[in-house]
Amino acid sequence: MKTAIFSTRPYDKSMLSDANREAGHDLRFLEDRLTPSTVALAAGCAAVCVFVNDAVDAEVLALLARQGTRLVATRSTGYNHIDVPAAERLGIAVVRVTDYSPHSVAEFAVGLLLAVNRKIARASARTRDGNFDLHGLMGFDLHGKTVGVIGTGKIGTIFARIMTGFGCTVVGHDRYPSPAFEALGGRYATIDELLDCSDVVSLHCPLTEETRHIVNAASLARARRGGILVNTSRGGLVDTEAAIAALKTGQLGGLAIDVYEQEASLFFQDLSSTIITDDVIQRLVSFPNVIVTGHQAFFTVEAIGQIMRTTIESLTAFEQGRELVNLVRE
């Protein structure tokens, strides 16, 4: 089946091609993001394959439908970048990757926490310049601290399990309590209760209208002073301006993010020789107690391999008229 693959990077092309070796789909790899101005590149393709920063809104979907596209496959678990109701109205099926290595994201979140708490990136940069002074590099023991986990699905529960291994107490918040989380000794609390007692808060929930800016000026003001916030889920969960204000006052003691509200125009590309006009991200990276990475928490051999295999399986099922087990419904 002819499929346009948007937002292609070298690893997408090689690993998706490997997964497609037996299926034999006609994959058209495109570096461009899917937007109204690039949708014509998918003309004649029965399916498009997208990623988290592609704009699959009602306008783009209408243009795709007019060109004959009947399937949108996203190489991600989250699908907030796709207007699913609009797709349903237009007769376009949407599939996602419901499961890939949850350990990849959970482990990366722990890495970010350690890096921002123990100032690992700053220390490494110093030693490269011959500076071995320890002043300004002091962190705190995680042992005995309370870690709040907002979103206790597979990833959040694995993160919590790792934190219990450090000797932390874990407190969770989720609309759907997890027996696995509770089996770790975790207890559930309201958002306010979680913020009151947590030295570290890590976000592992999807981005919905309900969770958008779940971390905002009011919640940050209520949080334990000097705590650390980690976000490896979706950028829109955090009001970035509010986080910056809290960093300035010391109310927020550290911020480690792998996702960013306005990442679509920045992430997954090399902008090192250009002028970045996003003043918010420039302010963020200027703080010594902030670490920003470019949406790489999922980026392991195991996770990407599963994502690509699942995507090809969905394309094959659609082409053969079989049930779409990863179909997104509203």
Number of C-alpha atoms within 10 A of each C-alpha: 16 19 23 26 29 26 20 20 15 10 11 19 17 11 17 22 20 14 19 20 10 9 14 13 16 13 19 17 19 17 12 16 22 26 17 16 10 13 21 14 16 24 19 14 21 22 27 25 27 24 23 21 21 18 21 28 19 17 13 22 28 19 16 29 17 12 16 16 24 20 24 27 26 25 23 20 17 19 22 17 16 23 18 23 15 17 24 15 12 16 14 22 20 25 27 25 23 15 14 19 19 19 20 20 26 24 17 18 26 16 14 25 25 17 19 26 24 18 19 15 13 16 18 13 11 14 11 9 8 9 11 11 10 9 7 11 13 9 13 9 12 19 13 12 19 20 28 29 30 25 22 28 20 18 22 27 27 21 27 28 20 15 19 21 11 14 14 19 21 27 26 27 22 18 10 9 15 20 12 15 24 16 11 15 14 23 17 21 16 14 19 12 16 26 24 16 18 23 22 26 26 27 25 26 23 20 19 15 11 9 14 16 19 21 21 18 18 10 16 22 16 16 24 20 18 16 21 24 27 23 24 25 26 25 20 21 26 23 18 21 15 18 20 19 14 20 20 12 11 13 19 22 21 23 26 24 26 24 24 25 15 15 19 15 11 16 17 15 11 8 10 7 6 7 7 12 9 12 8 14 18 11 11 19 13 10 14 14 20 23 22 17 15 14 20 15 23 23 14 14 12 14 18 21 19 19 26 23 17 22 24 23 18 25 26 18 14 19 15 10 9 10 10 17 13 18 15 17 11 6
